[in-house]
Amino acid sequence: MHIFARSPNEMIIRSRLQKEIWEDEGVIVGRSLDMFISKLRKKLETVPDINIVVVRGKGYKLETRF
């Protein structure tokens, strides 16, 4: 989450997220990032001013309305 928190409203490319989250884990499964984002969205659904959106084919962006 700190990756998004440091760059609110900016797109973060998939490869950066994969590297920073799973770099020490070895094998990266293709859908691991998608599942991680899904779980993160579920935790944030109670905060109406924060949303993680997909930038199709590129990455994700944490949108804030603060």
C-alpha positions in Angstrom: 0.0 0.0 0.0 2.9 2.4 0.7 3.7 2.4 -3.0 0.3 3.9 -3.8 0.4 6.2 -0.7 3.7 7.8 -1.9 2.2 8.5 -5.4 -1.6 9.3 -5.0 -3.4 10.0 -8.3 -0.4 8.8 -10.3 -0.3 5.7 -12.5 2.1 3.0 -11.3 3.1 0.4 -13.9 2.5 -3.3 -13.3 6.1 -4.3 -13.5 7.1 -1.8 -10.7 4.3 -3.2 -8.4 5.3 -6.8 -9.1 9.0 -6.0 -8.5 8.4 -4.1 -5.2 5.8 -6.5 -3.8 7.2 -9.9 -4.8 10.9 -9.2 -5.5 12.0 -11.5 -2.7 9.4 -14.2 -3.3 11.0 -15.6 -6.4 8.2 -16.7 -8.7 5.5 -14.2 -9.7 2.3 -15.8 -10.9 0.5 -13.7 -13.6 -2.6 -13.1 -11.6 -0.9 -12.5 -8.2 -1.0 -8.7 -8.7 -4.6 -8.7 -9.7 -5.6 -10.7 -6.6 -3.5 -8.4 -4.4 -5.3 -5.3 -5.9 -8.6 -7.0 -5.4 -7.9 -7.6 -1.7 -6.6 -4.1 -1.3 -9.8 -2.7 -2.9 -11.9 -4.7 -0.5 -10.1 -3.3 2.5 -10.5 0.2 1.2 -14.2 0.0 0.2 -15.3 1.6 3.5 -13.3 4.8 2.6 -15.4 6.5 -0.1 -12.7 9.1 -1.1 -10.1 6.4 -2.1 -10.3 4.1 -5.1 -7.8 2.0 -6.9 -8.4 2.1 -10.7 -6.9 0.1 -13.5 -5.1 1.9 -16.3 -5.8 -0.8 -18.9 -2.7 -2.5 -20.2 -0.4 -0.3 -18.1 -0.9 -0.4 -14.3 -3.0 1.0 -11.5 -3.7 4.3 -9.9 -4.8 5.3 -6.4 -7.4 8.0 -6.9 -8.0 10.2 -3.9 -10.5 13.1 -3.5 -8.8 14.8 -0.5 
